[in-house]
Amino acid sequence: MAFSMASEIKRDLISQRTKEPLLTEKKAGVRLGRSKGVEKSKLDKFRPEIEALLANGFTQKFIARRYGMMETNLSRWLKNHSLH
């Protein structure tokens, strides 16, 4: 029970130390988090290769592994660039 209480106190302190600076930044007008909008993807430079792989029947799973990313990210990139 003592370990449980100690871990709760530690968790609360960490949470407080994280939230306070974020609130300060937010009040100062700093935009927090990931920027919105379309940004360049690391796949953009490989577009011709990816199109060729898709045309030759390779799976999205294979292509995603080849370029070191998750299959869902590749699928989203293909959808955004009208490729299938």
N, C-alpha and C positions, 0 to 999 in steps of 0.2 A: 504494500500500500504506500509506503514511503517513496519507493521508486516511481510509482505512478504519479504521485503528487509532484515530485521533483521534475519529472518529464513534462507535466502540464505547465508548471511554472516556466520551465525553459522554453517550451513552445510559445507561451504567451509573450515572453520577453523578446524572442526572435521576431514574432509577428509585429510587436510594437516598434522594434528597431527598424523594421522594413517599412511599415506604414507611415511613420512620421516623416522621413525624407521624401517619400512619394507625395504626401500632402503638401509639403513645402514647395516642391517642384511644380506641382499642379497650380498652387496659388500664385507662383511666379510666372505662370503662363506657358510653361514648357509642355509641349505635347508629349504625352507618354504613350508608349507602345509602338507597335509596328506602323509604319506609314501606310496610308491607304492609296490605292490606285495601282495602275499597271506599271510594273518595274521590269527591268530586263531580267530574264531568267538565264541561268547558266546553260540551259538547253538551246537557247537561241542560236548560238554559234554552231550547234550540231544539227540544225534543222535539215539540211540536205541528207545527212547520214541517216537521220531518223526516218525521213520520208522513204529512203531507199530500203531500210530495214523493214518498214511496214509493207512496202510494195512486194518485198520478197517473202512475206508471210511470217516474219518473226513476231513473237508475242510481245505484248506490252510489258509483261513480267521480265522477259529477257532483256528488253531495251532499258527498262528501269534499272536493272542490276548492272548493266553495262556502263551506265552513266552515274552510278552510285546514288540512286534516289529511290524513294518509295513509289510503288506502282500507282498509288492514288495521286501523287504529285504529277507524275507523267501523264496520267489520264486527264487531269485538270488542264495541264499545259496543252495537250492535244486538242481538247475541247475549245480552249481559248484561241487557238490558232487554226481552227476548223480543219483539223487533220484526224483521220480515223483509219 
